[in-house]
Amino acid sequence: MADPRDPERKRIGKVVKVHENPACLMRSFEIRWTDNPFRIEELDALQFGDLDEV
């Protein structure tokens, strides 16, 4: 997954966990970036725009 906040940097990460909030159906993702594999960051789905269900 590419970092949507800085597309020019082309930062790549792997989603390690998906959280769903049942109250608002909002998803958030825990992402481990390749440039810092020891840090996991949580981002809201809104930051990625429309995500298609796979």
N, C-alpha and C positions, 0 to 999 in steps of 0.2 A: 504494500500500500504506500502510495506517495503522500508526503506531507502537504496538505492543501493550503497551509498557511504561508508557505514559501516555495512556490512551484519552480522558481529558477534554481534553487539550491539542489533540487532533485534528491531530497532526503527520502530514503526508503525504510520501511519498517514492516514488522509482522504483527498481526493482531493475535494476541495471546488469550484474550477473553472478551466476550460481549456481555454487557449488562443491559437489561431492559427494565424500564420503570413502568409498572403496570398501570399507574395512575394516569400517565400521559402518553404511553406507548413510545416514549423517547428512548433511543438506544445510545449507549456510550461504549467506547472501545478502549481496552488497555492495549497499548502498542509498545513494542520493544524496537527501538530504532537501531539500524545497523551501525551508525556512527558512535553509539554509546549503549552497548548491549546490556550493561548492568543497571540501566535506568528504565523503568516502565512509566509511561505517561498515559493519562486517561483523557480522551477527547470526546466531545459530544458529536453525535451523528450530523447535527446541523452544520458543523464546520466542513463536512465533506460534500454537502449538496445532496442531490437525489442519489440514493443507493438502490440499485435494483436487487430484488430478492434472487438468490441463486438457487 
